[in-house]
Amino acid sequence: MSDDLIKSSARDIRAQLKNKAVSSAELLDVLETRIAKIDPIVNALPTLCFDRARQAIATGNHQDTALLGMPIAIKDLLPVAGVRTTWGSMLHEHHIPEKSDLLVERLESSGAVVYAKSNTPEFGAGANTFNDVFGVTRNPWNTALSCAGSSGGSAVALATGMAWIASGSDLGGSLRNPASFCGIVGFRPSIGRIPTNPGDMAFYRLSVEGPMARTVGDVAMLLDVMAGRDPRDPLSVTRPEQSFEAMAEARTAPKRVAFSPDLGVTPVDPEIASICRRAAQRFEDMGATVEENHPDFSGLQHVFQTFRALGMAVRHGNQLDQLRSVLKPEIVWNVEKGLSLTAEEIARAMTTRAAIYARAQTFFQNYDLLISPATIVPPYPVEQRFVERLGEHEFSNYIEWCSIAYAITVIGAPAVSVPCGFTSTGLPVGLQIAAAPLNEGPLLSAALLFEESADLTSGLPIDPVVTH
């Protein structure tokens, strides 16, 4: 029974909870056993809170909730009351918050039971999951390789059967990169779709929270309980009348699809581009027209790098002198860049972003979907902090290799990474499918059709392939 449960989809688990074929307590027992076996190999869930989870089950009535007491792993960037929350930084090594993030509150009120915190790079900065508090999280397909980041712990937990659902967040690809590297599904919603603690930049942000799971249907199910208006988050929007799960299940094929191997912004590993191009052609079998095209993202690097740096300066700038010796060098560089920005640079980033958005909106009037690789390289050695070069191109900083993901970030659009194939060495590759802002329903519907066509999620979860 334990193996059957581990291999079940989250929606199957929900059904078993509903008909009382299994209890939340039994699910926690199964997870605890699985984590004890697997996590010492991959280090995805460094903080466990099973006592808190069992108390929540004993004292709460989950039968009338959406998730019915389903266990969930929470990325270590979201505070969970009474549970060690570090943001992957030695600055908060022993921090135990008294209050949960509003998204955690929302999940728990919908019947989710938090049992673990998933590993993340320091403050979620960088697309390789390592930090000085907990160490490195390894890719289960080959433990010598990176699982990407910053939602790497969640992705690895899902891929290895240590979670059925998990939270992630995404600024420059932090949901989509690890989903691609680990062969699971990561969904970045539109800005405002999922409410969260707005922080110091309440009215301006690039980062969003999002659902992660092994299948598109499971992601849609989790999005339904995450999404909605919360007055504490000024950018949050109301949930549509129809559920995202129902919209995904409608299986409505797109009519016109654009594919681009690079979105015009980055070099791409030729094998990755080829796998994704073949995958995009599956939409032709659904009756869609597939053309090679993409919006004009001219000015993307200045826009993203400027606003990312500005956000870093807002968060850490007033303490940089005291924190310089603690923060990792990539964050120090990024904060210094933010503090040195001129008004002219910020103004140009604002106007350029507006222009990119306008061009993208025109583009989406002609295309239902924009498809590309989710990442530009296969998983790389875990000791490598980031991708420094590809072919003849040397990236200018630690995050530029994620351009294909943050092009979508800048226009505020929803995007999903869905498994679409494997490299010649057997490593998973994710296909990024994006739609116009606030078009999550049609996007999930198309992604579900693609997932069923590709049939690449049935092999999950896996036991780690130990090579280091």
N, C-alpha and C positions, 0 to 999 in steps of 0.2 A: 504493500500500500504506500509506503514511504516513497519508493521510486516512482510510482504512478503519480503521486501528488507533485513531486519535484518536476516531472515532465509535463504536467498539466499547464494549460494557459491560465491566465488570471481570470478570464471569463468562465472557464470551466470550474475554477476554484470558487468563484462567486456562486455558480449554480449549485455546487455541492454544499456550500454554506447555507444556501436558501432552502434546500430540501433536507438539510441536517444530516447529510451523508458524512460530513466531517465537521469538526468544531474548530473554532479559532485556537483553542488551547492545543489541539492536535497539530495544527499547522505550525504553531510556534515550536513544538517539540521536533517536528520534521526539519524545520529550518535550523534549529540549534544543532542538531546532529550533522546536517549538511555543512554548516559553517565550520564546525570543529574539524571536519575532514578536509575541506577545500581551502578555507581562507588562509591557513598558514602558508600555502603555496603562492597565493596571488595577492594577499593583503588588500582586499577591497573594502572590508567592513571592520575597521579598527576599533570602533566603539559600539558595544552591544548594550542593550537595555531590556533584556528579557524579563527581569523582575517588574519593571515599570509596565511592560506590555501585558504581562499576566494579571497585574493589578487592574489595568484598564479593562481587561476582559471580565474580571470578577466583579467589578463595581459598575460596569456600564451595560446598557441594553442596546446591542447592536442589531437586533433582528429587524428593526424598522428603518435602518439606514441603507444608503446606496451600496456601500461596500461590505456591510454585514459582518464586520470584524476581520477584514482581510489585512494581513501584515504588510507593512510598507517600509522600505529603507529610505531615509532622508539624507540628502547631500549635506556634508558638514559645513555648508555656508548658511544654513537655516537654523536658527536657535530652536531647540526643543526643551521645554521646561523640565528642569531636573536632570538633564542629560548633558554630559560633557560635550561642549561645542567649541571647536578650536579655530575654525576658518583655515585650518592647515598651517597656522602660524604659531611660533614660539611665544608670540605676544599674548596668546590666549591659551597656552598649553593646558592650564588647569581650570579653564572657565566653565562654570556650570550656571546657565541662565535660569532666572526665576520665571520668565515668561517666554512662551513660544512665539515664533513668527506667525503672522495672521494666516498665512497659507497652511502652516501646520495645524493651526486651530481649525481651519476650514476642513482639512482632510480628516482630522480626528472627529469632528462633528458629523462627518459623512460616513463614519464607521471604519476608517483606517486605523490600524494599530501599529504604532511605531516601535520597532524592535532593534534598529541599528542605524548608525550614522555611516555614510559612505565617504571614502577618502577623496581628497581634492588637492590640487596644488595650492600653495599659499595664496589666500584671498581669491582663489579661482583664477589666478593669473598664469597663463601659459597652457599649452595644449599637450602637456605630458604630466601625468599624475604622480607627483612626488612632493614631499615636504620634510622639514626637519623634525616634525612632531612624530609622524608615523612611518616615514620612509616611502618607498616606491610601491605603486600598484602595478602588477604585471599582466600582460596580455595572456589570456588563457589559451589562445590558439598557438602560442609559442612564448613561453615565459621569459625568454631572453629579450622580448620586444616590448615596446610601449603600448599601453592601452589608449593613448591620447588623453585628452582632458578638455575641460576641467572636471566633467562629470564622469571621470574614469572609474571611480569606485562603484558607482551605480551600474554602469555598463557591464563591468566584469561580474558583479553580483548577479545580474540578470542572465548573462551568458552561461554562468556556471551553476545555475539552479539555487543560488542563495537568496533569490528574491523573485517574486512574481511581478511586482510593480515597484517603481522607485521614482524619486524626484530628481530632477536635474535643473541646471540653469544654463543659459546661453547668451554670451555677449558676442564673441567672435567665432562661434562654432562649437561651444563647449558641450552642447548636447549632441550635435551632429557628428563631430570628429570621433568621439569614443564609440558612438553607435556604429559608425562605419568600420572602425578598427576591430570591434568586438562582435560584429554580425548580429546586432539587435536593432530595435527601432527607437529612434530619438526624435521627438517632435518639438520644434521651436514654434510657439504660437505668435500671433500678431502682438505688437506692443499693446498692453491693456487688456488682453483676453483673460489673463490669469492675474488676480490681484496678489500683491505681496507688500512687505514693508517697504515703503517708498524711499526711505533713507534721506540723505541730504540733498538729493537731486530729484525731488518728487515730481517735478513737472518736465523733466528732461532725462531720458534714459535710453540706453541701447540694450541693456540686459533684461532678459525675461526668465521666468521660471517655466518649466515644462515637464510633461510626462515622459517616462521611459518604460519600455516593456519589451517583450519578445515578439509581439505581433502588433499589427496596425489596429486590430479590433480592441486589444487590451489598452493601447494608448488612447483610443477614442473613449473608452470607458473611464479611464482615469482623468482625461481632460474634462469630462462632464462634471466631475466633482470638484476639480480645481478651478474651473472657469466661473466667472460671474462678477457682478459689481460689488465692490466693498468701498464704502465712503472714505475709509482710511487711505485708500490708494486713489489719488485724484485722476489717474489715467485709466482706471479700470472701467470696463464696459459691461453692459448687461448680457446675459446669456441668451442665445436664440431660443425660440419656442421649441423647436425640434432638437432632440438630443444629438450630440456629435456621433454617438454610437449608431443611432438610427440613420444618420446621414451617411456614415461610412458603409453601413449595411445596404444602403440603396444601390451601391455598385453602379453609379452613373458614370459612364465612360466620357472622357473629354472629347471635344470635337477637333480642337487644333492645339498642337503641342510644339513648343520650341525646345530644341536640344542644343546645348553648347558645351564643348569639352573644357572650356576655360573661362567662360563669361567675359572674355576679352581682358582679363585682369591678372593672369598668372600663368606660368608654365605648369604643365601637368605631365606626370609620368605617362609615357605612351601606352603602357599596358593598362593602366587605370582608365585612360581615355577610351581605349578600345572596348574594354569590358562595359563601360557605361554607355557607349554609343550603341552597342548591341542590345543592351537592356532597354534603352529608350525606344528602340524599334518595336518592342512588344506592344506599344500603344497603337501601332499600325494594325496589329491583329485584332485590336478592340474597335477598329473602324475610325481611328483618329488620323488626321493628317499630321505627320511629323516633319518639321523643317529645322534646319540648322540656323539658329538666330539667337540673339540675346539683346537686352536693353543696352543702351549706351551708359556705361558706368564711368565715364571720364571724370577724373577728380576724386575717385573713390579713396585712394590712399591718403590724400590730405584730409578728407572728411573723417574717415575712421580713426586714423592715427591722432588727429587733433582732439576729437571728442573722447577717445579712450584716455588720452593723456590728461585731459581736463577732469575727467571723472577720477582718475588716480590722484590728481592734485587736491581735489575737493576732499577725498577720503583720507589721505595720508599727509598732505602737504604741511599742515601746521605742526606736525610732529616729526618731520623728516630727520632733523638733526639728531633727535633722541633715538630714532628707530633705524637709522642708517646701518648700524652694525648688526641688526637683527633681520631686517627684510632681505629677501634674496635680491641679487644684483639687477635682475630684469625689472623688478618693481621699483627699485631706487631710480633706475634710468627712466622709467615711465613717469614717475612722480616729478623728477627734475624737468623732464620735457614739458609736462603740464604747467609747472610753475614758471617756465620761461616763455609760455605762449604770449603772443601779442594780441591786442584787440583786433588788429587787422587779420591775423591768422584765424581767429575764432569767427569773425564776421564772414570771412571767405568760406570757411567750412560750413557755416549755416546756409549761405546762399547756394553753395555748390550742392549741398545735400538736397535742398529744395528742388534744384534743377534735376538731379538724378531721380528723385521721387516722381517728378512730373513726367519725365521720359519713361519711367517704368510703368506709370499708370496708363500712358498711351499704349505702351507695349501690351499690357494685359487686356486692353480692349480688343486686341487681335488674337491673343493666345490665352487658352485656359490654364496652361501650366508652363513653367520654365524648368527644364531638367538639365542637370549637370552632375559631375562627380561630387560626392559629399566632401571628399578629401582628395588631395592631389598626389599623394604618395601612399604606398602600402605601409603597414606598421614598421617602424624603424627601431634600432637598438635602444633599449630602455635607459642606458647610461647617457644617451645623447639628449641634452636638455631640450632641444628643438631642432627643426629642420633648417639648416644653415644655407643650403644651396640645392638646386635641382638643375642638372645639366650645366649650362654655362651661366645660369642666373644665380647670383648670390643675393639672398634676402637681406634687407636692410636692418631688420630687427627680429626679435624672438616671436612675433606674432604674424608677420607678413605672409608666412606660408599658408595661413588660413584665409587668404583673400577671397577664395571662391565661396566660403561660408559667410564672411562678413559683408560681402556685396549684398546679400539678402537681408542681413541685419540692418543695413543703412536705410533700406526702403521700408522697414517695419513690417515686412511680409511674413506669412507663415511658411515654414519649410520642414520637411521630414527627411530623415535618412533611413532608407529601407535597404536591406541586404539585396544585392543584385548580382553577385558572382564571387568568384575566388581567383586569386592570382595563380600563376603557375606553381608557386610554392605552397598553395593551399591556404592563403590568408584572405579573410573576408574583405569585400569591397562594398561600400554603400553608395546608393544612388540618391542624390539630393533632388527632391521634387518640391517646387515652390509654386505658390499661387498669389493672386492679388491680396493685399491686406484685408483681414477679417473674412477671408474665404476659406476658413478651416474645413467646413463641411465638404465642399466639392474636392478639396485637396485630399482629405482622408478617404473619400470614396474612391478616387483614382488610385491612391496608394494601396488600398485594399485589393483592388482589381490587379494591380501590378504584383503585389505580394502573392496572390493566389496563382498568377501566371508563372512567376519565377519559382515558387515553391522552395524557398531556401531557409525557412524558419523551422521546418519540421525536425531538423537535426539538433535543435537546442533542447535542453542545455547540454553542455559538454563538460567532461573532466579536463582539467588543465593539461596541456602538453608541456612537460617539464624539459627544458633544454639548457637552462643556465646552470 
